[in-house]
Amino acid sequence: MPALARPLRTLILGGGPAGLYFALLLKLREPEAEVILLERNRPGDTFGWGVVFSDQTLGNLMDADPVSAHTINAAFNHWDDIEIHFRGSTIRSGGHGFIGIGRKKLLNILQDRCRELGVQLVFETQVQDIEATITHYQPDLVVAADGLNSQVRKLYEQTYQPDIDVRNNRFVWLGTQAEYDAFTFDFQQTEHGWFQAHIYQFDDQTSTFIVETPEQVWQAAGLDTMSQAEGIAYCEHLFRDVLRGHKLISNAAHLRGSAIWIQFPRVMTKQWVHWGEYGGKRIPVVLMGDAAHTAHFSIGSGTKLALEDAIALNRFLRENGDALTPALGDYTAERSVEVLKIQNAARNSTEWFENVARYASLPPEQFAYSLLTRSQRISHENLRQRDPEYLGSVESWLARQSGLEATPLPPMLTPYSLRGVTLPNRVVMSPMAVYSAHDGLPNDFHLVHLGARALGGAGLIFTEMTCVTPQGRITPGCPGLWNNEQRDAWRRVVDFVHGQSGAKIAIQLGHAGAKGSTRRAWDGTDLPLEDPQEPNWPLLSASEQQYLPGVSQTSGAMTHEDMQAVKQAFVDATRRAAEAGFDWLELHCAHGYLLSSFISPLTNRRTDEYGGTLENRLRYPLEVFEAVRAVWPGEKPLSVRISAHDWVEGGITPDDAVEIARAFKAAGADMIDTSSGQVSKQEKPVYGRMYQTPFADRVRNEAGIPTIAVGNIFEADHVNSIITSGRADLCAIARPHLADPFWTLHETAKLGYTGLNWPKPYYAGKVQFERNLEREKQMAAAQASSEASLARMKAELEGGA
């Protein structure tokens, strides 16, 4: 559609923050434009309490319309601190920069600005027939800002394709005249479970007070059968300490009984624009604000998103000369990405509050840190920028827990002890197949490859999966431990690591199962062997299977005799691993390999005692584990790698992973290495930074066993956040270690920490690296100073004009 020759005629359905703000921005930009806003409520009606912005959001408003932004700013209550009350402790963190305002006050400010600019505000108008209303007004553009329960979205749901996820927790939006100088979280445990309050003051005498609890706790407490007054009285008694004698207030007198307790619906739409014919005119209907998306109140971004939608649409209309098709395309493309970022953070936050019981066993210091970093938008170093004193106290606490003096130390560098082994730090070089052995024999490549990473500062070095039989290899290039020659070759690597570094070294034992007899990765991942000099070998797994349908060999289902023989091979390899001097052993029960094939229902279709229920499917892997544990030295740790999610419907889920971990813990496992996937080619994993860490978190804090987090962890900031929050005990770094053997030393130097010992022969490299970092910091500071000077000059020139 070409640009209009006249000012845009716009109909806005809904008078919440999104609709009002877009109306005023459009009218501000095009004073001659006709902007009509229809709202069903009266101007003074509102059913919320306060809304929260960040300082950054207010900056965006200042840029868009300084007049309304200054009025809003004058009405805001500002605070920097978050205060957390948990198990009798009060922990405070500053530098967070929040501002709160009453929802009614915000709407009134926006309404007044709209009137000032000439927007036609039509209140107390319930749109019964949306299409008839659009036909009547004949606008060029319709903005559907009709909120969470959008009738427009419902009418055109085939176009918008909404996805609505109703979350588990119940919450009630209340107010109080108690005053708070920080955004406050208060946690209370009852005989039925945990309740939490989200509290923030938004004007001189009123605070928002949201009470939240899981559905099952809400019902067990009897709140589902209480009257509104009884439910409020229950909350007043529960949170009496933080209320300090003040009452809780409801502004939802129109609701009866427990109807004030609701569940949050996460809304997202695949499309944002519907084009329709109305009275012979083709008109776009675009969603905005809660009509298009929602974000959980625990990150306070719903109103922020709505206002930023309005800013973006107005900007794209201006940039495209009011040509609707390109402007709406740009709007949808940009906002859908920005909304997804916020919704991902909101999902993390939502799930944290839905599972407070999971974290309730953490010490208060760790519980509070976990809360502050729950969305993954705030990281360890981000907290340092906000409140270095707070973060220093947390780092000192963690150092004390690790047996050190109470000196702030990057958490990734704290030692970790398990059984009789103490690791110098929390960084693990993850097991990674390099396919460079000959007849299962490790060689000079393995000595250099593993030795370099040990010199590079990692606390624990893992071998790649080392196979217990020749038929258990993935490729002909995989190392083994089925004979004494291999044992002696491994001892050479182990001796180097012990003699030249402070690292410990672990061996991962496994059997490829149906994923064996394939080419080296660079010759074709998962494809069968084709070189006559390296013939295929027969495969075994829990049940007959082809990993690559129509391509891979078909494996045979293991007989009981096969199972006994493979178990003995694991035992023999374990004895050799102990003789080679390894500090740590891991049993590979993940990624669709032999032991994993028993655990997953996707690959185990047995009808005997080793198939069927999860308990039965675990039977053989546990038998192997117990046999290994019996011969592995008691003073040395034994971990288990699992696939915590198959990413395929009908496969292993994170719920199953917790039960799997509990079973291995009961059998004597010391730690769970929590990976996922690679069981089926039908998998559809959801990738992202630290994407498997939530699985380690669940296993650690629900099954009560230490974990290793692995998967797209690539910065020291990631490791420090994971360790400090109690989401895992160790972090396995994979591909970054391939690119940089000295990853640990380099990452800690980037943080400004120089206390980690480099190998003496490399000391000159340490000095040069630190000098380079200092130069980069100086250049960045100079650039920032130059940009600040330019900004000041621009402001002065604009002020003079």
ZAMARGU-4260 file (C-alpha; in steps of 0.2 Angstrom, whole numbers, plus 5000, padded with zeros to 4 digits):
<rodrens>
0) 5000/5000/5000 | 5008/5017/4995 | 5009/5031/5007 | 4993/5041/5010 | 4991/5058/5002
5) 4982/5064/5018 | 4985/5062/5037 | 4982/5045/5044 | 4964/5041/5050 | 4967/5029/5065
10) 4954/5019/5076 | 4961/5013/5092 | 4951/4999/5101 | 4956/5000/5120 | 4961/5014/5132
15) 4975/5006/5141 | 4993/5012/5141 | 4997/5005/5124 | 4982/5013/5115 | 4983/5030/5124
20) 5002/5031/5121 | 5001/5027/5103 | 4986/5039/5101 | 4996/5053/5108 | 5012/5049/5099
25) 5003/5049/5082 | 4994/5065/5085 | 5010/5073/5091 | 5019/5068/5075 | 5004/5072/5064
30) 4993/5086/5072 | 4981/5085/5057 | 4978/5066/5059 | 4961/5060/5065 | 4964/5048/5080
35) 4949/5040/5088 | 4951/5029/5104 | 4936/5019/5110 | 4937/5013/5128 | 4923/5003/5137
40) 4927/5009/5155 | 4925/5027/5162 | 4941/5038/5163 | 4944/5035/5181 | 4941/5016/5181
45) 4956/5004/5184 | 4957/4987/5191 | 4976/4987/5194 | 4987/4995/5208 | 5004/5001/5203
50) 5015/4997/5188 | 5034/4996/5187 | 5046/5002/5174 | 5065/5002/5174 | 5075/5018/5173
55) 5079/5013/5155 | 5060/5013/5150 | 5058/5030/5157 | 5072/5036/5146 | 5063/5029/5131
60) 5048/5039/5136 | 5058/5055/5137 | 5064/5052/5119 | 5047/5049/5113 | 5037/5063/5121
65) 5046/5073/5134 | 5030/5082/5140 | 5021/5066/5146 | 5037/5058/5152 | 5041/5073/5163
70) 5024/5072/5171 | 5025/5053/5173 | 5042/5055/5181 | 5036/5068/5193 | 5023/5055/5199
75) 5034/5041/5200 | 5041/5033/5216 | 5059/5028/5213 | 5070/5015/5222 | 5086/5006/5218
80) 5086/4992/5230 | 5078/4974/5231 | 5075/4967/5248 | 5073/4948/5251 | 5065/4941/5267
85) 5068/4922/5268 | 5069/4911/5283 | 5072/4925/5295 | 5086/4933/5285 | 5085/4950/5276
90) 5096/4952/5261 | 5097/4968/5251 | 5105/4972/5234 | 5106/4989/5226 | 5108/4998/5209
95) 5092/4990/5201 | 5084/5006/5196 | 5065/5004/5197 | 5051/5016/5196 | 5033/5014/5201
100) 5017/5023/5197 | 4999/5020/5201 | 4990/5013/5186 | 4976/5025/5187 | 4988/5039/5189
105) 4997/5034/5173 | 4981/5032/5163 | 4975/5049/5169 | 4992/5057/5163 | 4991/5049/5146
110) 4972/5053/5144 | 4976/5072/5148 | 4990/5072/5136 | 4979/5064/5123 | 4966/5078/5126
115) 4979/5091/5125 | 4984/5085/5108 | 4967/5083/5101 | 4964/5064/5102 | 4946/5059/5101
120) 4943/5049/5117 | 4927/5040/5118 | 4924/5031/5135 | 4910/5020/5141 | 4909/5012/5124
125) 4908/4993/5123 | 4911/4988/5105 | 4899/4974/5102 | 4902/4971/5084 | 4920/4974/5079
130) 4918/4973/5061 | 4903/4984/5061 | 4912/4997/5071 | 4927/4997/5059 | 4915/4999/5044
135) 4907/5013/5053 | 4923/5023/5056 | 4931/5018/5039 | 4949/5021/5046 | 4965/5019/5037
140) 4972/5009/5052 | 4965/5000/5066 | 4975/4997/5082 | 4969/4983/5093 | 4975/4987/5111
145) 4960/4979/5119 | 4971/4970/5132 | 4974/4952/5138 | 4956/4946/5134 | 4957/4954/5117
150) 4941/4952/5107 | 4949/4957/5091 | 4963/4943/5094 | 4949/4931/5097 | 4939/4936/5082
155) 4954/4934/5070 | 4963/4920/5079 | 4965/4911/5062 | 4976/4925/5057 | 4985/4930/5073
160) 4987/4911/5078 | 4988/4915/5097 | 4997/4903/5109 | 4991/4905/5127 | 4999/4896/5141
165) 4990/4897/5157 | 5003/4895/5171 | 5002/4885/5187 | 5003/4898/5201 | 4988/4907/5208
170) 4990/4925/5212 | 4980/4940/5219 | 4983/4958/5216 | 4981/4968/5232 | 4986/4985/5239
175) 4992/4991/5256 | 4996/5008/5265 | 5012/5000/5272 | 5027/5009/5265 | 5043/5001/5258
180) 5059/5009/5252 | 5064/4994/5242 | 5056/4982/5230 | 5052/4968/5242 | 5050/4949/5241
185) 5044/4940/5256 | 5043/4921/5257 | 5033/4912/5270 | 5032/4893/5272 | 5016/4885/5278
190) 5011/4867/5281 | 5004/4866/5264 | 5019/4874/5255 | 5027/4891/5250 | 5018/4908/5247
195) 5028/4923/5241 | 5023/4942/5241 | 5030/4954/5228 | 5029/4972/5235 | 5033/4989/5229
200) 5027/5006/5234 | 5020/5017/5219 | 5015/5033/5227 | 5016/5042/5244 | 5004/5031/5253
205) 5001/5015/5243 | 5010/4999/5239 | 5006/4985/5227 | 5005/4968/5236 | 5004/4953/5225
210) 5003/4936/5234 | 5007/4921/5224 | 5007/4902/5227 | 5006/4886/5217 | 4989/4880/5213
215) 4991/4864/5223 | 4996/4874/5238 | 4982/4887/5236 | 4969/4873/5236 | 4977/4864/5251
220) 4976/4880/5261 | 4958/4881/5257 | 4959/4897/5248 | 4948/4891/5234 | 4933/4889/5245
225) 4936/4905/5255 | 4926/4922/5252 | 4936/4937/5246 | 4937/4944/5264 | 4943/4927/5271
230) 4956/4925/5258 | 4963/4943/5261 | 4963/4940/5280 | 4973/4923/5277 | 4986/4933/5268
235) 4986/4947/5281 | 4990/4934/5294 | 5003/4925/5284 | 5012/4941/5279 | 5009/4950/5296
240) 5028/4954/5299 | 5031/4963/5283 | 5014/4972/5284 | 5019/4979/5301 | 5000/4980/5306
245) 4994/4987/5290 | 4979/4980/5281 | 4978/4972/5264 | 4966/4981/5252 | 4956/4974/5237
250) 4949/4985/5223 | 4940/4971/5215 | 4924/4972/5225 | 4914/4966/5209 | 4922/4949/5211
255) 4915/4936/5223 | 4924/4922/5233 | 4941/4916/5226 | 4938/4924/5209 | 4951/4937/5214
260) 4964/4923/5213 | 4969/4921/5195 | 4982/4911/5185 | 4994/4921/5173 | 4991/4918/5154
265) 5007/4919/5144 | 5001/4926/5127 | 5011/4926/5111 | 5004/4928/5093 | 5012/4921/5077
270) 5005/4936/5067 | 5002/4953/5072 | 4992/4960/5058 | 4976/4956/5050 | 4970/4963/5033
275) 4951/4964/5031 | 4938/4971/5019 | 4927/4983/5029 | 4913/4992/5018 | 4923/4989/5003
280) 4940/4996/5010 | 4955/4985/5014 | 4960/4990/5032 | 4974/4982/5043 | 4971/4978/5061
285) 4987/4977/5071 | 4989/4971/5088 | 4997/4980/5102 | 5002/4978/5120 | 4993/4963/5130
290) 4983/4959/5115 | 4998/4953/5106 | 5009/4947/5120 | 5010/4946/5139 | 5025/4945/5151
295) 5024/4939/5169 | 5022/4952/5182 | 5038/4945/5191 | 5049/4955/5179 | 5038/4970/5178
300) 5038/4972/5159 | 5020/4971/5153 | 5017/4990/5153 | 5035/4993/5146 | 5032/4981/5131
305) 5015/4990/5128 | 5023/5007/5128 | 5038/5002/5117 | 5026/4994/5105 | 5017/5011/5103
310) 5034/5020/5101 | 5040/5007/5088 | 5024/5008/5077 | 5024/5027/5077 | 5043/5027/5072
315) 5040/5014/5058 | 5025/5024/5051 | 5036/5040/5051 | 5051/5031/5043 | 5039/5024/5029
320) 5029/5040/5026 | 5014/5032/5033 | 5014/5018/5020 | 5006/5004/5030 | 5012/4988/5022
325) 5031/4991/5025 | 5028/5000/5041 | 5018/4986/5049 | 5030/4973/5042 | 5045/4982/5050
330) 5034/4984/5066 | 5030/4966/5067 | 5048/4960/5063 | 5056/4971/5076 | 5044/4969/5090
335) 5041/4950/5089 | 5060/4948/5092 | 5060/4960/5106 | 5045/4953/5114 | 5052/4935/5113
340) 5068/4941/5122 | 5057/4948/5136 | 5046/4932/5136 | 5061/4921/5137 | 5067/4930/5153
345) 5049/4930/5159 | 5047/4912/5157 | 5063/4909/5167 | 5057/4920/5181 | 5039/4913/5181
350) 5046/4895/5183 | 5057/4901/5197 | 5042/4907/5207 | 5032/4892/5202 | 5046/4881/5210
355) 5051/4891/5226 | 5051/4874/5235 | 5065/4868/5224 | 5076/4882/5230 | 5070/4883/5248
360) 5084/4871/5255 | 5097/4884/5248 | 5106/4895/5261 | 5098/4912/5262 | 5113/4920/5253
365) 5112/4908/5239 | 5093/4909/5238 | 5093/4928/5236 | 5106/4927/5223 | 5096/4914/5214
370) 5081/4925/5214 | 5091/4940/5208 | 5098/4931/5193 | 5082/4920/5189 | 5078/4928/5173
375) 5096/4926/5166 | 5095/4945/5161 | 5105/4949/5176 | 5122/4940/5177 | 5136/4939/5190
380) 5146/4954/5182 | 5130/4964/5180 | 5127/4962/5199 | 5144/4968/5202 | 5141/4984/5191
385) 5124/4987/5201 | 5131/4983/5219 | 5149/4978/5221 | 5148/4978/5240 | 5133/4966/5239
390) 5142/4954/5226 | 5158/4955/5236 | 5149/4949/5252 | 5141/4934/5241 | 5158/4929/5234
395) 5166/4930/5252 | 5152/4919/5258 | 5155/4906/5244 | 5173/4906/5247 | 5170/4902/5266
400) 5158/4888/5260 | 5173/4881/5250 | 5185/4881/5264 | 5194/4897/5260 | 5196/4913/5269
405) 5182/4925/5267 | 5190/4935/5253 | 5180/4939/5237 | 5185/4927/5224 | 5177/4923/5207
410) 5166/4908/5211 | 5172/4898/5196 | 5189/4898/5205 | 5183/4891/5222 | 5189/4873/5225
415) 5177/4859/5225 | 5179/4843/5235 | 5170/4826/5232 | 5175/4810/5242 | 5194/4811/5243
420) 5196/4822/5228 | 5198/4841/5228 | 5197/4851/5212 | 5206/4868/5211 | 5191/4876/5203
425) 5174/4873/5196 | 5179/4873/5177 | 5178/4856/5168 | 5184/4852/5151 | 5169/4843/5144
430) 5171/4825/5136 | 5173/4828/5117 | 5176/4815/5104 | 5192/4819/5094 | 5193/4802/5084
435) 5212/4802/5084 | 5216/4785/5092 | 5222/4770/5083 | 5215/4753/5088 | 5208/4761/5103
440) 5226/4767/5109 | 5228/4785/5114 | 5244/4793/5107 | 5254/4809/5107 | 5239/4819/5101
445) 5229/4814/5117 | 5244/4819/5127 | 5245/4836/5119 | 5226/4839/5118 | 5222/4835/5136
450) 5239/4841/5143 | 5236/4858/5135 | 5219/4860/5143 | 5226/4855/5160 | 5240/4868/5158
455) 5226/4881/5153 | 5219/4881/5170 | 5203/4870/5170 | 5201/4861/5187 | 5195/4844/5179
460) 5200/4837/5162 | 5189/4824/5155 | 5194/4811/5142 | 5182/4808/5127 | 5170/4793/5129
465) 5182/4779/5131 | 5175/4763/5125 | 5175/4747/5135 | 5176/4735/5119 | 5181/4736/5101
470) 5163/4734/5096 | 5158/4748/5108 | 5167/4762/5098 | 5158/4775/5089 | 5171/4776/5075
475) 5188/4767/5072 | 5196/4783/5079 | 5189/4781/5097 | 5200/4777/5111 | 5197/4762/5122
480) 5202/4753/5138 | 5199/4735/5135 | 5218/4730/5136 | 5233/4734/5146 | 5242/4743/5132
485) 5228/4756/5132 | 5229/4757/5151 | 5248/4761/5150 | 5245/4774/5136 | 5232/4782/5147
490) 5244/4782/5162 | 5256/4793/5152 | 5243/4806/5149 | 5237/4805/5168 | 5255/4807/5174
495) 5258/4822/5163 | 5242/4831/5170 | 5247/4827/5188 | 5265/4832/5185 | 5263/4848/5176
500) 5247/4855/5182 | 5235/4857/5197 | 5221/4849/5187 | 5213/4832/5190 | 5209/4820/5176
505) 5193/4810/5173 | 5189/4796/5162 | 5172/4794/5154 | 5168/4775/5150 | 5154/4771/5138
510) 5148/4759/5124 | 5142/4767/5108 | 5128/4754/5106 | 5117/4757/5090 | 5127/4773/5086
515) 5143/4763/5083 | 5153/4758/5068 | 5152/4775/5060 | 5165/4786/5051 | 5175/4799/5059
520) 5165/4815/5060 | 5174/4824/5046 | 5170/4810/5035 | 5152/4810/5038 | 5144/4811/5055
525) 5134/4795/5060 | 5136/4787/5043 | 5141/4769/5042 | 5159/4764/5038 | 5163/4761/5019
530) 5182/4759/5019 | 5186/4740/5016 | 5201/4743/5027 | 5190/4748/5041 | 5175/4736/5040
535) 5159/4738/5050 | 5156/4728/5065 | 5140/4721/5073 | 5130/4733/5084 | 5120/4730/5100
540) 5107/4740/5109 | 5092/4738/5121 | 5081/4734/5107 | 5083/4732/5088 | 5085/4750/5080
545) 5092/4760/5066 | 5099/4777/5072 | 5098/4784/5055 | 5082/4776/5047 | 5087/4768/5031
550) 5105/4772/5033 | 5113/4766/5049 | 5116/4747/5052 | 5102/4739/5062 | 5107/4734/5079
555) 5103/4718/5088 | 5093/4718/5104 | 5105/4712/5118 | 5102/4695/5125 | 5105/4692/5144
560) 5122/4685/5139 | 5127/4700/5130 | 5122/4711/5144 | 5133/4701/5156 | 5148/4702/5144
565) 5146/4721/5142 | 5144/4723/5161 | 5160/4713/5164 | 5169/4724/5151 | 5164/4740/5160
570) 5171/4732/5176 | 5187/4727/5168 | 5189/4745/5160 | 5186/4752/5177 | 5200/4742/5185
575) 5212/4748/5172 | 5206/4766/5174 | 5210/4765/5192 | 5227/4757/5188 | 5231/4771/5176
580) 5229/4783/5190 | 5213/4793/5185 | 5205/4804/5198 | 5187/4802/5193 | 5177/4791/5183
585) 5160/4795/5173 | 5148/4782/5167 | 5141/4788/5150 | 5122/4784/5151 | 5117/4798/5138
590) 5115/4803/5120 | 5108/4787/5114 | 5123/4776/5117 | 5121/4758/5124 | 5116/4762/5142
595) 5106/4777/5136 | 5096/4766/5124 | 5089/4756/5139 | 5084/4772/5148 | 5074/4780/5134
600) 5057/4773/5129 | 5061/4779/5112 | 5075/4766/5110 | 5069/4753/5123 | 5054/4742/5117
605) 5059/4727/5127 | 5045/4716/5135 | 5056/4708/5149 | 5061/4715/5166 | 5073/4727/5157
610) 5059/4736/5148 | 5042/4745/5151 | 5042/4757/5166 | 5056/4769/5170 | 5061/4758/5185
615) 5063/4743/5173 | 5072/4753/5160 | 5085/4759/5173 | 5088/4741/5179 | 5102/4737/5167
620) 5111/4754/5168 | 5110/4753/5187 | 5117/4735/5187 | 5132/4741/5177 | 5134/4756/5188
625) 5134/4746/5204 | 5147/4734/5197 | 5158/4748/5192 | 5156/4757/5209 | 5161/4740/5217
630) 5178/4740/5209 | 5181/4759/5208 | 5191/4766/5223 | 5180/4772/5237 | 5190/4788/5239
635) 5187/4793/5221 | 5171/4801/5213 | 5160/4792/5201 | 5148/4803/5191 | 5135/4798/5178
640) 5131/4808/5162 | 5112/4807/5157 | 5101/4815/5144 | 5089/4825/5154 | 5077/4828/5139
645) 5075/4818/5123 | 5067/4833/5115 | 5055/4821/5106 | 5037/4818/5111 | 5036/4802/5121
650) 5054/4802/5126 | 5063/4806/5142 | 5057/4823/5150 | 5065/4834/5164 | 5053/4826/5176
655) 5060/4809/5171 | 5078/4816/5173 | 5075/4820/5192 | 5069/4802/5195 | 5084/4795/5185
660) 5096/4805/5196 | 5087/4799/5211 | 5090/4781/5206 | 5108/4784/5202 | 5110/4793/5219
665) 5103/4779/5228 | 5115/4767/5219 | 5130/4777/5225 | 5133/4790/5212 | 5142/4806/5217
670) 5136/4818/5204 | 5125/4819/5188 | 5133/4827/5172 | 5117/4834/5165 | 5116/4834/5146
675) 5102/4831/5134 | 5096/4825/5117 | 5105/4815/5104 | 5094/4800/5107 | 5084/4802/5091
680) 5085/4811/5075 | 5067/4817/5077 | 5073/4828/5091 | 5069/4847/5091 | 5080/4855/5105
685) 5078/4873/5110 | 5095/4880/5109 | 5101/4896/5118 | 5115/4901/5130 | 5116/4889/5145
690) 5101/4880/5137 | 5104/4864/5147 | 5108/4872/5164 | 5089/4872/5169 | 5091/4853/5169
695) 5106/4853/5180 | 5096/4865/5192 | 5081/4853/5193 | 5092/4838/5196 | 5103/4846/5209
700) 5089/4855/5219 | 5075/4842/5217 | 5085/4825/5218 | 5098/4832/5230 | 5113/4827/5221
705) 5128/4838/5214 | 5127/4841/5196 | 5138/4847/5181 | 5130/4860/5170 | 5135/4858/5151
710) 5129/4866/5135 | 5133/4883/5127 | 5142/4889/5143 | 5155/4900/5135 | 5159/4915/5147
715) 5166/4916/5164 | 5151/4926/5168 | 5140/4911/5164 | 5150/4900/5176 | 5150/4912/5190
720) 5131/4914/5189 | 5128/4896/5188 | 5139/4891/5203 | 5134/4905/5214 | 5115/4903/5211
725) 5117/4884/5216 | 5111/4878/5199 | 5126/4867/5197 | 5142/4863/5206 | 5153/4862/5191
730) 5152/4869/5174 | 5158/4859/5159 | 5165/4869/5144 | 5166/4860/5128 | 5169/4869/5111
735) 5177/4885/5119 | 5191/4873/5125 | 5194/4867/5108 | 5196/4885/5102 | 5206/4891/5117
740) 5216/4878/5128 | 5219/4892/5140 | 5201/4897/5142 | 5201/4897/5161 | 5216/4908/5162
745) 5210/4920/5149 | 5193/4922/5156 | 5198/4925/5173 | 5211/4938/5167 | 5197/4947/5158
750) 5188/4948/5174 | 5203/4957/5181 | 5208/4943/5192 | 5226/4939/5191 | 5228/4927/5206
755) 5226/4911/5196 | 5244/4904/5193 | 5249/4902/5175 | 5262/4888/5171 | 5279/4896/5174
760) 5285/4893/5156 | 5270/4903/5150 | 5273/4918/5163 | 5278/4930/5149 | 5262/4926/5139
765) 5252/4930/5155 | 5260/4947/5156 | 5257/4951/5138 | 5239/4945/5139 | 5236/4956/5154
770) 5244/4971/5145 | 5233/4968/5130 | 5218/4968/5141 | 5223/4984/5149 | 5225/4993/5132
775) 5208/4987/5127 | 5200/4994/5142 | 5209/5011/5140 | 5203/5012/5122 | 5186/5008/5127
780) 5186/5021/5140 | 5193/5034/5128 | 5179/5030/5116 | 5166/5031/5129 | 5173/5048/5134
785) 5173/5054/5116 | 5155/5048/5114 | 5150/5057/5130 | 5158/5073/5124 | 5149/5072/5108
790) 5132/5069/5116 | 5135/5084/5128 | 5140/5095/5113 | 5124/5090/5103 | 5113/5093/5119
795) 5121/5111/5121 | 5118/5115/5102 | 5100/5109/5103 | 5097/5119/5119 | 5104/5134/5111
800) 5093/5132/5096
</rodrens>
